[in-house]
Amino acid sequence: MSKELVKECGLGAILAVVAYVVGFAVFLPAGEPPGPDDMGVLLSFLSAHRTNLIIALWVFAIAAILNLGALPAIYQLLHEKVALVSVALVASIVGFLFATMFLMGSLGIAYELAPAYAVAGEAARPALEAMGATLWTSGGLVHTLSHFFFWGIGATILAYVSLRVRAVPAWAAWLGLIGSVLAGYPGALESVSAVKELASLAELIGTVLYVIWLAAMGIAALRYEEPVRSRARS
């Protein structure tokens, strides 16, 4: 892989970090959404904070795309462990596909269902609540799978390999490893009402730690130099 492509993908990692930060800055002021036990309250909350949520979802989508675009640079930096890295990249792509499905469902609720519920009469609301419960349940499953594959398998392996091959400082690799585990496993249970608050906190902390690792990988990619033998062959 050429040095220029690695650096371009590294820039993508840095831009993904910026997008994650912007997404959280837009999303967090809305507050923690209520649980699905009372779907009417949840839909009313989503309607009241519709603008923030829609902007945040689109920004997170951009962050995920940029993150995906950074994978070639991450592969080049970690290619000494090609078998592990290949498994991680496949898992990351699968997780991205599930995340895309979750995003589309969430945008559908924010664009259509929540505002429709806000103006619906009492007779129509039970049907909308039932629809919301169905979408929430299916979305929770997709959310869990996206976290499991993208962070639980993909990012966890990549952070572990970055520690083994010393692609980034050890502290950054450890933050990435801990963050990926938190976001990939406890964070995947965010849609389970019994552990929602703890899972949401784990996801937030895990994502922040992962983003720090991603920034370190982006900087390493921007500093990448082709091996001497590769330059000699060219």
Secondary structure, 3 states (H helix, E strand, C coil): CCHHHHHHHHHHHHHHHHHHHHHHHHHHHHCCCCCCCCHHHHHHHHHHCHHHHHHHHHHHHHHHHHHHHCHHHHHHHHHHHHHHHHHHHHHHHHHHHHHHHHHHHHHHHHHHHHHHHHHCCCCCHHHHHHHHHHHHHHHHHHHHHHHHHHHHHHHHHHHHHHHHCCCCCHHHHHHHHHHHHHHHCHHHHCCCHHHHHHHHHHHHHHHHHHHHHHHHHHHHHHCCCCCHHHHHHC
